[in-house]
Amino acid sequence: MATRKQRISPAGSSARSTSAGGSIAPWLGIAFIVALLDQLTKITIVQMFSYGESRTITGFFNLVLAYNKGAAFSFLAGQDGWQRWLFTGIAAAAVVFILYLLRRNAAQRLFCMALALILGGAIGNLIDRVIYGHVIDFLDFHVGGWHWPAFNVADAGICVGAALFILDELRRVNR
């Protein structure tokens, strides 16, 4: 039977508990699947599209081959190239920190699912930055004349993981 350790925060509420018997293997598996799907879809798009080419799929969705040298929403994309290494370093640090959190909280299902999705997305985009110097984006949603910035499977994993993380925190606070 796994023992549960519980930390008490300074305010007196209990913080996330850990389990000595929890394994991070399932969470690493989920992260691997997200990163693999991300890379496979990017390879497919790069082989099928020329840079900037767009194909209409529905009235609100296109596939487009776009490169993002910046961060989310192309933040710092127009810089001289130093941002590649900054965002590579940030992603690498995030991967290490997420691995630490997974190891420490492996028995917390929703929390670790969120972290695994974020980890897979971070690894997917980190691979792009190291190999290509930019992130490959291809999912383009729009309504009327409004377009969201193009994104990819890794970005979707990060967004869904962030939403699950918020849900986990709201559930924890409401207990």
C-alpha atoms as one frame of an Amber mdcrd trajectory, in Angstrom:
protein
   0.000   0.000   0.000   1.390   3.379  -0.993   1.923   5.879   1.767   0.726
   9.443   1.366   2.803  12.376   2.464   1.064  15.683   2.823   2.600  19.118
   2.929   0.904  21.874   4.847   1.095  25.326   3.336   1.774  28.341   5.566
  -1.920  29.252   5.366  -2.813  25.895   6.870  -4.444  24.326   3.819  -3.039
  21.074   2.559  -0.952  21.219  -0.573  -0.769  18.605  -3.301   0.053  15.207
  -1.831   2.573  12.804  -3.243   2.634   9.062  -3.402   5.758   7.035  -2.861
   4.342   4.342  -5.165   3.360   6.637  -8.052   5.139   6.069 -11.341   5.835
   8.743 -13.923   5.932   6.172 -16.741   2.294   6.683 -17.834   2.762  10.443
 -17.865   5.962  10.175 -19.881   4.085   7.919 -22.287   1.413  10.564 -22.809
   4.066  13.247 -23.313   5.843  10.996 -25.839   2.597  10.460 -27.783   1.901
  14.211 -27.938   5.464  14.967 -29.112   5.357  12.108 -31.644   1.987  13.191
 -33.092   3.278  16.748 -33.243   6.405  15.782 -35.161   4.578  13.395 -37.516
   1.977  16.024 -38.421   4.673  18.650 -38.973   6.678  16.319 -41.226   3.516
  15.587 -43.230   2.649  19.266 -43.655   6.216  20.209 -44.640   6.190  17.484
 -47.307   2.773  18.489 -48.677   2.983  22.305 -48.553   5.280  25.092 -49.638
   6.025  27.814 -47.106   2.998  30.114 -46.860   0.753  27.812 -48.890  -2.778
  27.502 -47.515  -5.575  25.055 -48.264  -9.166  25.646 -47.220 -10.642  22.684
 -45.355 -13.894  24.221 -44.029 -15.420  27.677 -43.775 -13.518  28.245 -40.523
 -10.394  26.075 -40.847  -7.380  26.035 -43.179  -4.116  24.180 -43.268  -1.169
  26.503 -43.830   2.591  26.067 -43.569   3.936  28.829 -41.348   7.177  29.265
 -39.420   7.311  30.981 -36.056  10.730  32.173 -34.900   9.194  33.744 -31.801
   7.087  32.530 -28.929   3.291  32.431 -28.619   1.546  34.761 -31.091   4.948
  35.309 -32.793   6.243  37.298 -29.815   9.811  38.463 -30.687   9.664  36.702
 -34.071  11.193  39.687 -35.848  14.395  39.720 -33.804  17.888  38.832 -35.097
  17.916  35.193 -33.978  18.913  35.421 -30.323  15.311  34.563 -29.387  15.809
  31.049 -30.779  18.280  30.278 -28.010  16.278  32.112 -25.343  13.128  30.110
 -26.117  15.145  26.903 -26.480  16.599  27.482 -23.011  13.209  28.307 -21.519
  11.696  25.155 -23.054  14.569  22.979 -21.819  14.215  24.423 -18.301  10.448
  23.849 -18.442  10.989  20.210 -19.438  13.316  19.658 -16.466  10.919  21.388
 -14.054   7.909  19.421 -15.347   9.837  16.157 -14.927  10.560  17.177 -11.332
   6.867  17.949 -10.730   5.770  14.671 -12.318   8.164  12.701 -10.158   7.040
  14.503  -7.022   3.293  14.254  -7.759   2.980  11.091  -9.868  -0.184   9.921
  -8.110  -2.130  13.124  -8.813  -3.956  12.119 -11.990  -5.433  15.368 -13.306
  -2.405  17.425 -12.320  -0.042  14.967 -14.006  -2.226  14.683 -17.119  -1.982
  18.450 -17.455   1.785  18.344 -16.965   2.179  15.456 -19.438   0.328  17.353
 -22.176   2.375  20.481 -21.529   5.576  18.407 -21.471   4.763  16.748 -24.800
   4.016  20.120 -26.367   7.163  21.692 -24.971   9.274  18.827 -26.314   7.580
  18.996 -29.739   8.300  22.699 -30.136  11.770  22.333 -28.591  12.668  19.788
 -31.276  11.637  22.306 -33.958  13.702  25.117 -32.445  16.812  22.953 -32.169
  16.543  21.406 -35.649  15.023  24.217 -37.740  15.494  27.390 -35.716  11.726
  27.996 -35.757   8.486  26.251 -34.850   6.374  24.797 -37.652   2.718  25.833
 -37.419  -0.092  24.675 -39.694  -3.517  24.779 -38.018  -5.332  27.986 -39.018
  -8.759  28.730 -37.553 -10.754  31.803 -38.560 -14.178  33.390 -38.253 -15.104
  35.989 -40.825 -11.977  38.069 -41.329 -10.507  37.180 -37.915  -7.700  34.621
 -37.869  -6.164  33.063 -34.802  -2.412  32.691 -35.078  -1.525  29.399 -36.747
  -0.557  26.699 -34.283   0.326  23.004 -34.145  -0.337  19.805 -32.169   2.298
  20.746 -29.568   0.574  24.087 -28.977  -2.784  22.316 -28.654  -1.271  19.955
 -26.060   0.081  22.920 -24.107  -3.293  24.725 -24.207  -5.308  21.664 -23.177
  -2.742  20.930 -20.453  -3.001  24.500 -19.169  -6.815  24.230 -19.079  -6.578
  20.942 -17.148  -4.075  22.528 -14.771  -6.545  25.350 -14.042  -9.369  22.816
 -13.588  -7.204  20.823 -11.169  -6.444  23.943  -9.142 -10.113  24.969  -9.035
 -11.091  21.491  -7.854  -8.363  21.531  -5.209  -9.356  24.962  -3.929 -13.031
  23.970  -3.734 -12.279  20.930  -1.545
